[in-house]
Amino acid sequence: MCAGQSEMYFAGIDIGSTMTKIVIMDDEISSQVIGPTGAEHRHLANKVMEEALSKAGIAFDELTYVVATGYGRINVPFADKQITEITCHAKGVSSIFPSARTVIDIGGQDAKGIKIAGGKVVNFVMNDKCAAGTGRFLEVIAEALGLKLEEMGELSLQSKEKVMISSTCTIFAEQEVVSKIADGVPIEDILAGLHEAIASRVFHMAEKMKIEKDVAMTGGVAMNVGMVKALEDQLGFPVLIAREPLLTGAIGAAILGKELVIKALEKGEAIEKGARLLEAASFFK
């Protein structure tokens, strides 16, 4: 460990399609913030950073290095470096679950399968062309059923006889669900079938790179107990889930920033930093 290392602070900011996540850490996590991204909030990652800094009790200029990742990483004017979410998830998951060899990440707008070894990416597959199999798909169905998103998982576990949802397109699946409700099919059976359909889609996507144990599930959908069970049923074994499954990308980003800085210090090299403008993002510079 380098002298003074414990006094250095590293920030990882993960701007996803629906949520913005920030972690500030030295040897351990000092603060973490999860907030909505949204159309307008993508401009305001600086506000989330200010909240994280306040929680950590440090000033912005005390941050040694800031790494941005995720869907909106190129639009963070105060980041020193941008790193892809695939790389950051691999590093973050490995730091929490050293035994993990596969990551299944289901976010708001995409689903990813990542093979990892030693905190690095070995292979990955991704579905970002269709909402089916993502958090947005679940949101659409929840709205159609008049449910809160967080209610879906627990309700699905009450199913006595899951009903198959055959449509893989979000629009047609929504129509199919509404039709089944009109036919008197219990909501819990529809939800169980829906979760199974999504889990099957994600499983077959990830299986293209040959899934290996242990498997860690990340992203907002990992907080849906019905989806977790459905995926475990597909896999045939339990998955690992972090206490905050939304934060693995941000954690990985912060760790990668720390490793970069320590490596530079060990070599006696200068640490290159960005413009460090703690202001709203402009998308058209």
Contacts in CASP RR format, 6 or more apart in sequence:
PFRMAT RR
TARGET T0000
AUTHOR 0000-0000-0000
METHOD contacts of the structure
MODEL  1
MCAGQSEMYFAGIDIGSTMTKIVIMDDEISSQVIGPTGAEHRHLANKVME
EALSKAGIAFDELTYVVATGYGRINVPFADKQITEITCHAKGVSSIFPSA
RTVIDIGGQDAKGIKIAGGKVVNFVMNDKCAAGTGRFLEVIAEALGLKLE
EMGELSLQSKEKVMISSTCTIFAEQEVVSKIADGVPIEDILAGLHEAIAS
RVFHMAEKMKIEKDVAMTGGVAMNVGMVKALEDQLGFPVLIAREPLLTGA
IGAAILGKELVIKALEKGEAIEKGARLLEAASFFK
2 262 0 8 1.000
2 265 0 8 1.000
2 266 0 8 1.000
5 26 0 8 1.000
5 27 0 8 1.000
5 262 0 8 1.000
6 26 0 8 1.000
6 27 0 8 1.000
7 26 0 8 1.000
8 26 0 8 1.000
8 64 0 8 1.000
8 65 0 8 1.000
8 258 0 8 1.000
8 261 0 8 1.000
9 24 0 8 1.000
9 25 0 8 1.000
9 26 0 8 1.000
9 30 0 8 1.000
9 56 0 8 1.000
9 58 0 8 1.000
9 62 0 8 1.000
9 63 0 8 1.000
9 64 0 8 1.000
10 24 0 8 1.000
10 25 0 8 1.000
10 26 0 8 1.000
10 63 0 8 1.000
10 64 0 8 1.000
10 65 0 8 1.000
10 66 0 8 1.000
10 67 0 8 1.000
10 254 0 8 1.000
10 255 0 8 1.000
10 257 0 8 1.000
10 258 0 8 1.000
10 261 0 8 1.000
11 22 0 8 1.000
11 23 0 8 1.000
11 24 0 8 1.000
11 25 0 8 1.000
11 49 0 8 1.000
11 52 0 8 1.000
11 63 0 8 1.000
11 65 0 8 1.000
11 66 0 8 1.000
11 67 0 8 1.000
11 254 0 8 1.000
12 22 0 8 1.000
12 23 0 8 1.000
12 24 0 8 1.000
12 66 0 8 1.000
12 67 0 8 1.000
12 68 0 8 1.000
12 69 0 8 1.000
12 249 0 8 1.000
12 250 0 8 1.000
12 251 0 8 1.000
12 252 0 8 1.000
12 253 0 8 1.000
12 254 0 8 1.000
12 257 0 8 1.000
13 20 0 8 1.000
13 21 0 8 1.000
13 22 0 8 1.000
13 45 0 8 1.000
13 48 0 8 1.000
13 49 0 8 1.000
13 66 0 8 1.000
13 67 0 8 1.000
13 68 0 8 1.000
13 69 0 8 1.000
13 73 0 8 1.000
13 76 0 8 1.000
13 79 0 8 1.000
13 250 0 8 1.000
13 253 0 8 1.000
14 20 0 8 1.000
14 21 0 8 1.000
14 22 0 8 1.000
14 68 0 8 1.000
14 69 0 8 1.000
14 70 0 8 1.000
14 73 0 8 1.000
14 85 0 8 1.000
14 88 0 8 1.000
14 247 0 8 1.000
14 249 0 8 1.000
14 250 0 8 1.000
14 253 0 8 1.000
15 37 0 8 1.000
15 42 0 8 1.000
15 45 0 8 1.000
15 68 0 8 1.000
15 69 0 8 1.000
15 70 0 8 1.000
15 71 0 8 1.000
15 72 0 8 1.000
15 73 0 8 1.000
15 75 0 8 1.000
15 76 0 8 1.000
16 37 0 8 1.000
16 70 0 8 1.000
16 71 0 8 1.000
16 72 0 8 1.000
16 85 0 8 1.000
16 107 0 8 1.000
16 108 0 8 1.000
17 37 0 8 1.000
17 71 0 8 1.000
17 107 0 8 1.000
17 108 0 8 1.000
17 109 0 8 1.000
17 110 0 8 1.000
17 136 0 8 1.000
18 36 0 8 1.000
18 37 0 8 1.000
18 38 0 8 1.000
18 107 0 8 1.000
18 108 0 8 1.000
18 109 0 8 1.000
18 135 0 8 1.000
18 136 0 8 1.000
19 34 0 8 1.000
19 35 0 8 1.000
19 36 0 8 1.000
19 37 0 8 1.000
19 220 0 8 1.000
19 246 0 8 1.000
20 34 0 8 1.000
20 35 0 8 1.000
20 36 0 8 1.000
20 37 0 8 1.000
20 41 0 8 1.000
20 42 0 8 1.000
20 45 0 8 1.000
20 48 0 8 1.000
21 32 0 8 1.000
21 33 0 8 1.000
21 34 0 8 1.000
21 35 0 8 1.000
21 246 0 8 1.000
21 247 0 8 1.000
21 249 0 8 1.000
21 250 0 8 1.000
22 31 0 8 1.000
22 32 0 8 1.000
22 33 0 8 1.000
22 45 0 8 1.000
22 48 0 8 1.000
22 49 0 8 1.000
22 51 0 8 1.000
22 52 0 8 1.000
22 250 0 8 1.000
23 29 0 8 1.000
23 31 0 8 1.000
23 32 0 8 1.000
23 52 0 8 1.000
23 247 0 8 1.000
23 250 0 8 1.000
23 251 0 8 1.000
23 253 0 8 1.000
23 254 0 8 1.000
24 30 0 8 1.000
24 31 0 8 1.000
24 32 0 8 1.000
24 52 0 8 1.000
24 53 0 8 1.000
24 55 0 8 1.000
24 56 0 8 1.000
24 58 0 8 1.000
24 63 0 8 1.000
24 254 0 8 1.000
25 251 0 8 1.000
25 254 0 8 1.000
25 255 0 8 1.000
25 258 0 8 1.000
29 251 0 8 1.000
30 55 0 8 1.000
30 56 0 8 1.000
30 57 0 8 1.000
30 58 0 8 1.000
31 52 0 8 1.000
31 53 0 8 1.000
31 55 0 8 1.000
31 56 0 8 1.000
31 57 0 8 1.000
32 52 0 8 1.000
32 55 0 8 1.000
32 244 0 8 1.000
32 247 0 8 1.000
32 250 0 8 1.000
33 48 0 8 1.000
33 51 0 8 1.000
33 52 0 8 1.000
33 55 0 8 1.000
34 244 0 8 1.000
34 246 0 8 1.000
34 247 0 8 1.000
35 41 0 8 1.000
35 48 0 8 1.000
37 71 0 8 1.000
42 72 0 8 1.000
42 75 0 8 1.000
42 281 0 8 1.000
42 283 0 8 1.000
43 75 0 8 1.000
43 280 0 8 1.000
43 281 0 8 1.000
43 282 0 8 1.000
43 283 0 8 1.000
44 280 0 8 1.000
44 281 0 8 1.000
45 75 0 8 1.000
45 76 0 8 1.000
45 78 0 8 1.000
45 281 0 8 1.000
46 77 0 8 1.000
46 78 0 8 1.000
46 278 0 8 1.000
46 279 0 8 1.000
46 280 0 8 1.000
46 281 0 8 1.000
49 60 0 8 1.000
49 78 0 8 1.000
49 278 0 8 1.000
50 60 0 8 1.000
50 278 0 8 1.000
53 59 0 8 1.000
53 60 0 8 1.000
53 63 0 8 1.000
60 78 0 8 1.000
60 276 0 8 1.000
60 278 0 8 1.000
64 258 0 8 1.000
64 261 0 8 1.000
64 271 0 8 1.000
65 80 0 8 1.000
65 81 0 8 1.000
65 257 0 8 1.000
65 258 0 8 1.000
65 260 0 8 1.000
65 261 0 8 1.000
65 271 0 8 1.000
65 273 0 8 1.000
66 76 0 8 1.000
66 78 0 8 1.000
66 79 0 8 1.000
66 80 0 8 1.000
66 81 0 8 1.000
66 276 0 8 1.000
67 79 0 8 1.000
67 80 0 8 1.000
67 81 0 8 1.000
67 82 0 8 1.000
67 83 0 8 1.000
67 88 0 8 1.000
67 253 0 8 1.000
67 254 0 8 1.000
67 256 0 8 1.000
67 257 0 8 1.000
67 260 0 8 1.000
68 74 0 8 1.000
68 76 0 8 1.000
68 79 0 8 1.000
68 81 0 8 1.000
68 82 0 8 1.000
68 83 0 8 1.000
68 253 0 8 1.000
69 82 0 8 1.000
69 83 0 8 1.000
69 84 0 8 1.000
69 85 0 8 1.000
69 87 0 8 1.000
69 88 0 8 1.000
69 249 0 8 1.000
69 250 0 8 1.000
69 252 0 8 1.000
69 253 0 8 1.000
70 84 0 8 1.000
70 85 0 8 1.000
70 88 0 8 1.000
70 249 0 8 1.000
71 85 0 8 1.000
71 109 0 8 1.000
73 79 0 8 1.000
73 82 0 8 1.000
73 83 0 8 1.000
73 84 0 8 1.000
73 85 0 8 1.000
74 82 0 8 1.000
75 281 0 8 1.000
75 282 0 8 1.000
75 283 0 8 1.000
76 82 0 8 1.000
76 281 0 8 1.000
77 275 0 8 1.000
77 277 0 8 1.000
77 278 0 8 1.000
77 279 0 8 1.000
77 281 0 8 1.000
77 282 0 8 1.000
78 275 0 8 1.000
78 276 0 8 1.000
78 277 0 8 1.000
78 278 0 8 1.000
78 279 0 8 1.000
79 274 0 8 1.000
80 257 0 8 1.000
80 272 0 8 1.000
80 273 0 8 1.000
80 274 0 8 1.000
80 276 0 8 1.000
81 257 0 8 1.000
81 260 0 8 1.000
81 274 0 8 1.000
83 253 0 8 1.000
83 256 0 8 1.000
85 112 0 8 1.000
85 249 0 8 1.000
86 112 0 8 1.000
86 114 0 8 1.000
86 121 0 8 1.000
86 124 0 8 1.000
86 126 0 8 1.000
87 120 0 8 1.000
87 121 0 8 1.000
87 256 0 8 1.000
88 248 0 8 1.000
88 249 0 8 1.000
88 250 0 8 1.000
88 252 0 8 1.000
88 253 0 8 1.000
88 256 0 8 1.000
89 103 0 8 1.000
89 105 0 8 1.000
89 112 0 8 1.000
89 114 0 8 1.000
89 218 0 8 1.000
89 248 0 8 1.000
89 249 0 8 1.000
89 252 0 8 1.000
90 103 0 8 1.000
90 114 0 8 1.000
90 116 0 8 1.000
90 119 0 8 1.000
90 120 0 8 1.000
90 121 0 8 1.000
91 119 0 8 1.000
91 120 0 8 1.000
91 249 0 8 1.000
91 251 0 8 1.000
91 252 0 8 1.000
91 253 0 8 1.000
91 255 0 8 1.000
91 256 0 8 1.000
92 119 0 8 1.000
92 248 0 8 1.000
92 249 0 8 1.000
92 251 0 8 1.000
92 252 0 8 1.000
92 255 0 8 1.000
93 100 0 8 1.000
93 103 0 8 1.000
93 114 0 8 1.000
93 116 0 8 1.000
93 119 0 8 1.000
93 216 0 8 1.000
93 218 0 8 1.000
93 242 0 8 1.000
93 248 0 8 1.000
94 100 0 8 1.000
94 116 0 8 1.000
94 118 0 8 1.000
94 119 0 8 1.000
95 119 0 8 1.000
95 251 0 8 1.000
95 252 0 8 1.000
95 255 0 8 1.000
96 216 0 8 1.000
96 242 0 8 1.000
96 248 0 8 1.000
96 251 0 8 1.000
97 214 0 8 1.000
97 216 0 8 1.000
97 240 0 8 1.000
97 242 0 8 1.000
99 214 0 8 1.000
99 240 0 8 1.000
100 116 0 8 1.000
100 214 0 8 1.000
100 215 0 8 1.000
100 216 0 8 1.000
100 240 0 8 1.000
101 115 0 8 1.000
101 116 0 8 1.000
101 117 0 8 1.000
101 212 0 8 1.000
101 213 0 8 1.000
101 214 0 8 1.000
101 215 0 8 1.000
102 113 0 8 1.000
102 114 0 8 1.000
102 115 0 8 1.000
102 116 0 8 1.000
102 206 0 8 1.000
102 211 0 8 1.000
102 212 0 8 1.000
102 213 0 8 1.000
102 214 0 8 1.000
102 215 0 8 1.000
102 216 0 8 1.000
103 112 0 8 1.000
103 113 0 8 1.000
103 114 0 8 1.000
103 116 0 8 1.000
103 215 0 8 1.000
103 216 0 8 1.000
103 217 0 8 1.000
103 218 0 8 1.000
103 248 0 8 1.000
104 111 0 8 1.000
104 112 0 8 1.000
104 113 0 8 1.000
104 114 0 8 1.000
104 202 0 8 1.000
104 206 0 8 1.000
104 215 0 8 1.000
104 216 0 8 1.000
104 217 0 8 1.000
104 218 0 8 1.000
104 231 0 8 1.000
104 239 0 8 1.000
105 111 0 8 1.000
105 112 0 8 1.000
105 113 0 8 1.000
105 114 0 8 1.000
105 217 0 8 1.000
105 218 0 8 1.000
105 219 0 8 1.000
105 248 0 8 1.000
106 133 0 8 1.000
106 134 0 8 1.000
106 135 0 8 1.000
106 202 0 8 1.000
106 217 0 8 1.000
106 218 0 8 1.000
106 219 0 8 1.000
106 220 0 8 1.000
106 221 0 8 1.000
106 222 0 8 1.000
106 227 0 8 1.000
107 134 0 8 1.000
107 135 0 8 1.000
107 219 0 8 1.000
107 220 0 8 1.000
107 221 0 8 1.000
108 134 0 8 1.000
108 135 0 8 1.000
108 136 0 8 1.000
108 220 0 8 1.000
108 221 0 8 1.000
109 128 0 8 1.000
109 131 0 8 1.000
109 134 0 8 1.000
109 135 0 8 1.000
109 136 0 8 1.000
110 126 0 8 1.000
110 127 0 8 1.000
110 128 0 8 1.000
110 134 0 8 1.000
111 126 0 8 1.000
111 127 0 8 1.000
111 133 0 8 1.000
111 134 0 8 1.000
111 201 0 8 1.000
111 202 0 8 1.000
111 205 0 8 1.000
112 124 0 8 1.000
112 125 0 8 1.000
112 126 0 8 1.000
112 127 0 8 1.000
113 124 0 8 1.000
113 125 0 8 1.000
113 126 0 8 1.000
113 205 0 8 1.000
113 206 0 8 1.000
113 209 0 8 1.000
114 121 0 8 1.000
114 123 0 8 1.000
114 124 0 8 1.000
115 121 0 8 1.000
115 122 0 8 1.000
115 123 0 8 1.000
115 124 0 8 1.000
115 209 0 8 1.000
115 210 0 8 1.000
115 212 0 8 1.000
116 122 0 8 1.000
123 209 0 8 1.000
124 209 0 8 1.000
125 205 0 8 1.000
125 206 0 8 1.000
125 208 0 8 1.000
125 209 0 8 1.000
127 133 0 8 1.000
127 134 0 8 1.000
127 201 0 8 1.000
127 202 0 8 1.000
127 205 0 8 1.000
130 168 0 8 1.000
130 169 0 8 1.000
130 170 0 8 1.000
131 137 0 8 1.000
131 140 0 8 1.000
131 170 0 8 1.000
132 168 0 8 1.000
132 169 0 8 1.000
132 170 0 8 1.000
132 173 0 8 1.000
132 198 0 8 1.000
132 201 0 8 1.000
133 198 0 8 1.000
133 201 0 8 1.000
133 202 0 8 1.000
134 221 0 8 1.000
135 220 0 8 1.000
135 221 0 8 1.000
136 170 0 8 1.000
137 170 0 8 1.000
137 173 0 8 1.000
137 198 0 8 1.000
138 149 0 8 1.000
138 152 0 8 1.000
138 194 0 8 1.000
138 198 0 8 1.000
138 221 0 8 1.000
138 224 0 8 1.000
138 227 0 8 1.000
139 149 0 8 1.000
140 170 0 8 1.000
140 174 0 8 1.000
141 152 0 8 1.000
141 173 0 8 1.000
141 174 0 8 1.000
141 177 0 8 1.000
141 194 0 8 1.000
142 148 0 8 1.000
142 149 0 8 1.000
142 151 0 8 1.000
142 152 0 8 1.000
144 174 0 8 1.000
144 177 0 8 1.000
144 178 0 8 1.000
145 177 0 8 1.000
145 181 0 8 1.000
145 187 0 8 1.000
145 190 0 8 1.000
145 191 0 8 1.000
147 155 0 8 1.000
147 187 0 8 1.000
149 224 0 8 1.000
150 223 0 8 1.000
150 224 0 8 1.000
152 191 0 8 1.000
152 195 0 8 1.000
152 224 0 8 1.000
152 226 0 8 1.000
153 191 0 8 1.000
153 195 0 8 1.000
153 224 0 8 1.000
153 225 0 8 1.000
153 226 0 8 1.000
153 227 0 8 1.000
154 225 0 8 1.000
154 226 0 8 1.000
155 187 0 8 1.000
155 188 0 8 1.000
155 191 0 8 1.000
156 188 0 8 1.000
156 191 0 8 1.000
156 192 0 8 1.000
156 193 0 8 1.000
156 194 0 8 1.000
156 195 0 8 1.000
156 226 0 8 1.000
156 229 0 8 1.000
156 230 0 8 1.000
157 188 0 8 1.000
157 192 0 8 1.000
157 225 0 8 1.000
157 226 0 8 1.000
157 229 0 8 1.000
158 188 0 8 1.000
159 186 0 8 1.000
159 188 0 8 1.000
159 189 0 8 1.000
159 191 0 8 1.000
159 192 0 8 1.000
159 193 0 8 1.000
160 186 0 8 1.000
160 188 0 8 1.000
160 189 0 8 1.000
161 189 0 8 1.000
162 189 0 8 1.000
162 192 0 8 1.000
162 193 0 8 1.000
162 196 0 8 1.000
163 180 0 8 1.000
163 185 0 8 1.000
163 189 0 8 1.000
163 190 0 8 1.000
163 192 0 8 1.000
163 193 0 8 1.000
164 193 0 8 1.000
164 196 0 8 1.000
164 197 0 8 1.000
165 173 0 8 1.000
165 176 0 8 1.000
165 177 0 8 1.000
165 190 0 8 1.000
165 193 0 8 1.000
165 194 0 8 1.000
165 196 0 8 1.000
165 197 0 8 1.000
166 176 0 8 1.000
166 197 0 8 1.000
167 173 0 8 1.000
167 175 0 8 1.000
167 176 0 8 1.000
168 197 0 8 1.000
168 201 0 8 1.000
173 194 0 8 1.000
173 197 0 8 1.000
177 190 0 8 1.000
177 194 0 8 1.000
180 190 0 8 1.000
181 187 0 8 1.000
181 190 0 8 1.000
191 226 0 8 1.000
192 226 0 8 1.000
192 230 0 8 1.000
193 230 0 8 1.000
195 224 0 8 1.000
195 226 0 8 1.000
195 227 0 8 1.000
195 229 0 8 1.000
195 230 0 8 1.000
196 230 0 8 1.000
196 233 0 8 1.000
198 227 0 8 1.000
198 230 0 8 1.000
199 227 0 8 1.000
199 230 0 8 1.000
199 231 0 8 1.000
199 233 0 8 1.000
199 234 0 8 1.000
200 234 0 8 1.000
202 231 0 8 1.000
202 234 0 8 1.000
203 211 0 8 1.000
203 231 0 8 1.000
203 234 0 8 1.000
203 235 0 8 1.000
211 235 0 8 1.000
213 237 0 8 1.000
214 239 0 8 1.000
214 240 0 8 1.000
215 235 0 8 1.000
215 237 0 8 1.000
215 239 0 8 1.000
215 240 0 8 1.000
216 239 0 8 1.000
216 240 0 8 1.000
216 241 0 8 1.000
216 242 0 8 1.000
216 248 0 8 1.000
217 228 0 8 1.000
217 231 0 8 1.000
217 239 0 8 1.000
217 240 0 8 1.000
217 241 0 8 1.000
217 245 0 8 1.000
218 241 0 8 1.000
218 242 0 8 1.000
218 245 0 8 1.000
218 246 0 8 1.000
218 248 0 8 1.000
218 249 0 8 1.000
219 245 0 8 1.000
219 246 0 8 1.000
219 248 0 8 1.000
220 245 0 8 1.000
220 246 0 8 1.000
221 227 0 8 1.000
222 228 0 8 1.000
222 241 0 8 1.000
222 242 0 8 1.000
222 245 0 8 1.000
223 245 0 8 1.000
223 246 0 8 1.000
228 239 0 8 1.000
228 241 0 8 1.000
231 239 0 8 1.000
232 238 0 8 1.000
232 239 0 8 1.000
242 248 0 8 1.000
260 271 0 8 1.000
261 271 0 8 1.000
264 270 0 8 1.000
264 271 0 8 1.000
265 271 0 8 1.000
END
